[in-house]
Amino acid sequence: MKVSSDLLNIAFMVLALSLAIFLPFELFLFSYAVLGPLHYLTEIHWLRKRNYFIELPGNWHWIFIGIALLATVFPISKLLGLSFGVLEKNNETGFYSGSLVFAAFIFAAILLFVRNRIGVLLSAPISIAIAFALMKWIPLHFMALGILLPTLIHVYLFTLLFMIYGLLKSPSRIGWLAVALLLLSPVAIYFLELEGLSEEAGALYNESEMPAVNYIMASIWNSLSGEFPSASALRKFQVFIAFAYTYHYLNWFSKTSIIGWKNTLTKRSALLIGGIWLMAVSLYAYDYKTGFALLFFLSFLHVFLEFPLNWLTIKSVDTPIFRTVSLNNKFTVYDTKKVYDQVQDPGGIGLFKGAHEYSRAGSEV
């Protein structure tokens, strides 16, 4: 069963990469419009059932919802043709949105250590202040991070970390082969000779906010090589983006039995999610730009709500880099028994047990 799951994982990678090579824009547009909304809805539902992998009282996740609303208001308004006058003229809308993305990431990290509601309420403005200060003082690096965190870092790097953590807990040669293939995929794309691209698909892509990701990748290329990437290199960036997004979605849907997210669905919730998904796909089919705009908030929200799990996975990767903060070494006996009671319940579905299941799924699917 383990071997077959690892082989399926590799098959999904090969499929996503093959389609991305020949249909880089078309594959991304399809995956984002069809697979994306269903992924957002099912993962948000699963995360909610797991209390977002954080043991805290109260409805603190509403802070994430508020930050996501503020972070997406400018991009959504731009997509819908609305203007913000001075802010837009001074190109500051990207600054505010990027700062808020980074603030959500900092807030998620602080949540791992906060133990009460007052701490949660104080940590939100502190996170926003830190993010805005960093964006103001060293804007280039953090502007890039603000764009890449909810996009390529989310779909590629965190997926890779989940796979590595799963293999550290449950070693598998084929699983490590899958990790190696995922790491080598960008290298393989670099050496490709690519055909021309569909103008119609490219036009649809350019109407979205995703070209900003290509721009950041081009800027990184420019800083490393000293020259702006060629048209061929720009196509390769898009191949990688299409591959990363498609594989990320396929990886999630292949985890239904391993982490059991489908078991959290009741008949009512399944019908509700299915209905919203069908409306979302229909909206994309009617007008892709409008669909992208109206679902932009949902895409950001699922990324923000996953941030605590991302931090838990980073802390749990037992390598020399992260060993000092791994879950095995970081928490004292008092912390484990008093703060994380569910870790002591081997028969339950404790939060860290759930985090391990999710991470392990990366290597088993």
WOQUIJO-V422969 format. One record per backbone hydrogen bond with DSSP energy under -1.0 kcal/mol. NH is the residue of the N-H (numbers start at 1). CO is the residue of the C=O. Records with the same first field share a line. If there is no record, write none. Layout:
# WOQUIJO-V422969
NH->CO, CO
This chain:
# WOQUIJO-V422969
5->1
6->2
7->3
8->4
9->5
10->6
11->7
12->8
13->9
14->10
15->11
16->12
17->13
18->14
19->15
20->16
21->17
22->18
23->19
27->23
28->24
29->25
30->26
31->27
32->28
33->29
34->30
36->31
39->35
40->36
41->37
42->38
43->39
44->40
45->41
46->42
47->43
48->44
49->45
50->46
51->48
52->47
53->50
54->51
56->54
62->59
63->60
65->61
66->62
67->63
68->64
69->65
70->66
71->67
72->68
73->69
76->72
77->73
78->74
79->75
80->76
81->78
82->77
87->84
89->85
90->86
91->88
92->87
96->92
97->93
98->94
99->95
100->96
101->97
102->98
103->99
104->100
105->101
106->102
107->103
108->104
109->105
110->106
111->107
112->109
113->110
114->110
120->116
121->117
122->118
123->119
124->120
126->122
127->123
128->124
129->125
130->126
131->127
132->128
133->129
134->130
135->131
136->132
137->133
138->134
142->138
143->139
144->140
145->141
146->142
147->143
148->144
149->145
153->148
155->151
156->152
157->152
158->153
160->156
161->157
162->158
163->159
164->160
165->161
166->162
167->163
168->164
169->165
170->166
176->172
177->173
178->174
179->175
180->176
181->177
182->178
183->179
184->180
185->181
188->184
189->185
190->186
191->187
192->189
202->198
203->199
204->200
205->201
206->202
208->205
212->209
213->210
214->210
215->211
216->212
217->213
218->214
219->215
220->216
221->217
222->218
223->219
224->220
225->221
226->222
234->230
235->231
236->232
237->233
238->234
239->235
240->236
241->237
242->238
243->239
244->240
245->241
246->242
247->243
248->244
249->245
250->246
251->247
252->248
253->249
254->250
255->252
259->255
265->262
270->266
271->267
272->268
273->269
274->270
275->271
276->272
277->273
278->274
279->275
280->276
281->277
282->278
283->279
284->280
285->281
286->282
287->283
291->287
292->288
293->289
294->290
295->291
299->295
300->296
301->297
302->298
303->299
304->300
305->301
307->304
310->306
311->307
312->308
313->309
314->310
315->311
316->312
317->313
319->317
323->319
325->322
326->323
330->326
336->332
337->333
338->334
339->335
340->335
343->340
344->341
345->342
348->345
354->350
355->351
356->352
357->353
358->354
359->355
360->356
361->357
362->359
363->360
365->361
